[in-house]
Amino acid sequence: MADEAGLHRTYVSAIERGERNVSLDNIEKLATALGTPIAQLFVAAEASDAA
């Protein structure tokens, strides 16, 4: 996924572990790589926090 988004794999890994903050530009790159709208990333995060 990191390659698809044009981001370094260790950066993406740090994001997944909650160790890095993500800029809006990189959120857009990740959403594009995942083939999902940006808003969907936030909906999924909210659902995960509620569980």
N, CA, C and O atoms as a GROMACS GRO file, in nm:
protein
  204
    1MET      N    1   0.082  -0.118   0.000
    1MET     CA    2   0.000   0.000   0.000
    1MET      C    3   0.087   0.125   0.000
    1MET      O    4   0.056   0.223  -0.068
    2ALA      N    5   0.196   0.122   0.075
    2ALA     CA    6   0.284   0.238   0.080
    2ALA      C    7   0.335   0.273  -0.060
    2ALA      O    8   0.337   0.390  -0.098
    3ASP      N    9   0.375   0.172  -0.135
    3ASP     CA   10   0.423   0.197  -0.271
    3ASP      C   11   0.314   0.258  -0.358
    3ASP      O   12   0.338   0.352  -0.433
    4GLU      N   13   0.193   0.203  -0.347
    4GLU     CA   14   0.080   0.256  -0.425
    4GLU      C   15   0.052   0.402  -0.391
    4GLU      O   16   0.014   0.481  -0.478
    5ALA      N   17   0.071   0.438  -0.264
    5ALA     CA   18   0.044   0.575  -0.219
    5ALA      C   19   0.162   0.668  -0.244
    5ALA      O   20   0.149   0.790  -0.232
    6GLY      N   21   0.278   0.610  -0.278
    6GLY     CA   22   0.396   0.693  -0.299
    6GLY      C   23   0.459   0.738  -0.168
    6GLY      O   24   0.523   0.843  -0.162
    7LEU      N   25   0.439   0.659  -0.063
    7LEU     CA   26   0.492   0.691   0.069
    7LEU      C   27   0.588   0.582   0.113
    7LEU      O   28   0.582   0.469   0.064
    8HIS      N   29   0.677   0.616   0.204
    8HIS     CA   30   0.773   0.516   0.253
    8HIS      C   31   0.703   0.417   0.344
    8HIS      O   32   0.614   0.454   0.421
    9ARG      N   33   0.742   0.291   0.335
    9ARG     CA   34   0.676   0.185   0.412
    9ARG      C   35   0.689   0.206   0.563
    9ARG      O   36   0.596   0.173   0.637
   10THR      N   37   0.802   0.259   0.610
   10THR     CA   38   0.816   0.280   0.754
   10THR      C   39   0.727   0.395   0.803
   10THR      O   40   0.681   0.394   0.917
   11TYR      N   41   0.703   0.494   0.716
   11TYR     CA   42   0.612   0.603   0.749
   11TYR      C   43   0.469   0.550   0.763
   11TYR      O   44   0.399   0.583   0.859
   12VAL      N   45   0.428   0.469   0.668
   12VAL     CA   46   0.293   0.412   0.674
   12VAL      C   47   0.279   0.322   0.797
   12VAL      O   48   0.176   0.323   0.864
   13SER      N   49   0.381   0.245   0.826
   13SER     CA   50   0.379   0.159   0.944
   13SER      C   51   0.366   0.241   1.072
   13SER      O   52   0.291   0.203   1.162
   14ALA      N   53   0.436   0.352   1.079
   14ALA     CA   54   0.428   0.439   1.197
   14ALA      C   55   0.288   0.501   1.209
   14ALA      O   56   0.238   0.520   1.320
   15ILE      N   57   0.225   0.531   1.096
   15ILE     CA   58   0.087   0.582   1.098
   15ILE      C   59  -0.006   0.475   1.154
   15ILE      O   60  -0.090   0.504   1.239
   16GLU      N   61   0.011   0.352   1.108
   16GLU     CA   62  -0.075   0.242   1.153
   16GLU      C   63  -0.062   0.219   1.303
   16GLU      O   64  -0.158   0.181   1.369
   17ARG      N   65   0.057   0.241   1.356
   17ARG     CA   66   0.080   0.222   1.500
   17ARG      C   67   0.043   0.345   1.582
   17ARG      O   68   0.054   0.343   1.705
   18GLY      N   69   0.001   0.453   1.515
   18GLY     CA   70  -0.037   0.575   1.585
   18GLY      C   71   0.081   0.657   1.632
   18GLY      O   72   0.067   0.738   1.723
   19GLU      N   73   0.196   0.636   1.572
   19GLU     CA   74   0.317   0.707   1.613
   19GLU      C   75   0.342   0.835   1.533
   19GLU      O   76   0.424   0.918   1.573
   20ARG      N   77   0.272   0.852   1.423
   20ARG     CA   78   0.292   0.969   1.338
   20ARG      C   79   0.158   1.034   1.308
   20ARG      O   80   0.055   0.967   1.300
   21ASN      N   81   0.160   1.165   1.294
   21ASN     CA   82   0.044   1.238   1.246
   21ASN      C   83   0.050   1.242   1.094
   21ASN      O   84   0.158   1.238   1.035
   22VAL      N   85  -0.066   1.249   1.032
   22VAL     CA   86  -0.074   1.242   0.887
   22VAL      C   87  -0.126   1.374   0.833
   22VAL      O   88  -0.225   1.428   0.883
   23SER      N   89  -0.059   1.427   0.730
   23SER     CA   90  -0.106   1.549   0.665
   23SER      C   91  -0.226   1.515   0.576
   23SER      O   92  -0.247   1.399   0.540
   24LEU      N   93  -0.303   1.616   0.542
   24LEU     CA   94  -0.417   1.594   0.452
   24LEU      C   95  -0.372   1.544   0.316
   24LEU      O   96  -0.442   1.463   0.254
   25ASP      N   97  -0.257   1.590   0.269
   25ASP     CA   98  -0.205   1.542   0.141
   25ASP      C   99  -0.180   1.391   0.145
   25ASP      O  100  -0.213   1.320   0.051
   26ASN      N  101  -0.121   1.344   0.255
   26ASN     CA  102  -0.092   1.201   0.266
   26ASN      C  103  -0.218   1.119   0.293
   26ASN      O  104  -0.225   1.002   0.253
   27ILE      N  105  -0.316   1.177   0.359
   27ILE     CA  106  -0.445   1.108   0.375
   27ILE      C  107  -0.507   1.086   0.238
   27ILE      O  108  -0.562   0.979   0.210
   28GLU      N  109  -0.498   1.186   0.154
   28GLU     CA  110  -0.551   1.173   0.018
   28GLU      C  111  -0.477   1.063  -0.059
   28GLU      O  112  -0.540   0.984  -0.130
   29LYS      N  113  -0.345   1.057  -0.046
   29LYS     CA  114  -0.267   0.954  -0.114
   29LYS      C  115  -0.306   0.815  -0.065
   29LYS      O  116  -0.320   0.722  -0.145
   30LEU      N  117  -0.325   0.801   0.065
   30LEU     CA  118  -0.362   0.670   0.121
   30LEU      C  119  -0.502   0.629   0.076
   30LEU      O  120  -0.525   0.513   0.041
   31ALA      N  121  -0.595   0.723   0.077
   31ALA     CA  122  -0.731   0.692   0.033
   31ALA      C  123  -0.732   0.649  -0.114
   31ALA      O  124  -0.802   0.555  -0.151
   32THR      N  125  -0.656   0.718  -0.196
   32THR     CA  126  -0.648   0.682  -0.337
   32THR      C  127  -0.590   0.542  -0.354
   32THR      O  128  -0.640   0.463  -0.433
   33ALA      N  129  -0.484   0.512  -0.279
   33ALA     CA  130  -0.421   0.380  -0.286
   33ALA      C  131  -0.518   0.270  -0.242
   33ALA      O  132  -0.514   0.159  -0.295
   34LEU      N  133  -0.604   0.302  -0.146
   34LEU     CA  134  -0.702   0.206  -0.098
   34LEU      C  135  -0.827   0.200  -0.186
   34LEU      O  136  -0.909   0.109  -0.173
   35GLY      N  137  -0.842   0.297  -0.275
   35GLY     CA  138  -0.959   0.302  -0.362
   35GLY      C  139  -1.085   0.338  -0.286
   35GLY      O  140  -1.193   0.286  -0.316
   36THR      N  141  -1.072   0.426  -0.190
   36THR     CA  142  -1.186   0.465  -0.107
   36THR      C  143  -1.190   0.617  -0.092
   36THR      O  144  -1.086   0.682  -0.098
   37PRO      N  145  -1.308   0.674  -0.072
   37PRO     CA  146  -1.316   0.818  -0.047
   37PRO      C  147  -1.248   0.853   0.087
   37PRO      O  148  -1.247   0.773   0.180
   38ILE      N  149  -1.192   0.972   0.094
   38ILE     CA  150  -1.125   1.016   0.216
   38ILE      C  151  -1.219   1.007   0.336
   38ILE      O  152  -1.178   0.963   0.443
   39ALA      N  153  -1.342   1.048   0.319
   39ALA     CA  154  -1.438   1.048   0.430
   39ALA      C  155  -1.455   0.909   0.490
   39ALA      O  156  -1.477   0.896   0.611
   40GLN      N  157  -1.444   0.806   0.409
   40GLN     CA  158  -1.461   0.669   0.458
   40GLN      C  159  -1.352   0.633   0.558
   40GLN      O  160  -1.377   0.554   0.649
   41LEU      N  161  -1.233   0.688   0.542
   41LEU     CA  162  -1.125   0.660   0.638
   41LEU      C  163  -1.161   0.712   0.777
   41LEU      O  164  -1.126   0.650   0.878
   42PHE      N  165  -1.229   0.825   0.782
   42PHE     CA  166  -1.267   0.882   0.911
   42PHE      C  167  -1.386   0.810   0.972
   42PHE      O  168  -1.393   0.796   1.094
   43VAL      N  169  -1.478   0.764   0.890
   43VAL     CA  170  -1.592   0.686   0.940
   43VAL      C  171  -1.543   0.557   1.003
   43VAL      O  172  -1.589   0.517   1.110
   44ALA      N  173  -1.450   0.493   0.936
   44ALA     CA  174  -1.395   0.366   0.988
   44ALA      C  175  -1.322   0.392   1.119
   44ALA      O  176  -1.331   0.310   1.211
   45ALA      N  177  -1.250   0.502   1.130
   45ALA     CA  178  -1.177   0.534   1.253
   45ALA      C  179  -1.275   0.560   1.368
   45ALA      O  180  -1.251   0.516   1.480
   46GLU      N  181  -1.384   0.630   1.342
   46GLU     CA  182  -1.483   0.657   1.445
   46GLU      C  183  -1.550   0.529   1.491
   46GLU      O  184  -1.574   0.512   1.610
   47ALA      N  185  -1.580   0.440   1.399
   47ALA     CA  186  -1.643   0.312   1.434
   47ALA      C  187  -1.548   0.229   1.520
   47ALA      O  188  -1.591   0.161   1.614
   48SER      N  189  -1.422   0.233   1.488
   48SER     CA  190  -1.322   0.157   1.565
   48SER      C  191  -1.309   0.213   1.705
   48SER      O  192  -1.294   0.137   1.801
   49ASP      N  193  -1.314   0.346   1.720
   49ASP     CA  194  -1.303   0.407   1.851
   49ASP      C  195  -1.424   0.375   1.939
   49ASP      O  196  -1.412   0.364   2.061
   50ALA      N  197  -1.541   0.360   1.878
   50ALA     CA  198  -1.664   0.334   1.952
   50ALA      C  199  -1.671   0.190   2.003
   50ALA      O  200  -1.742   0.162   2.100
   51ALA      N  201  -1.598   0.102   1.940
   51ALA     CA  202  -1.605  -0.041   1.977
   51ALA      C  203  -1.530  -0.075   2.103
   51ALA      O  204  -1.528  -0.191   2.144
   0.00000   0.00000   0.00000
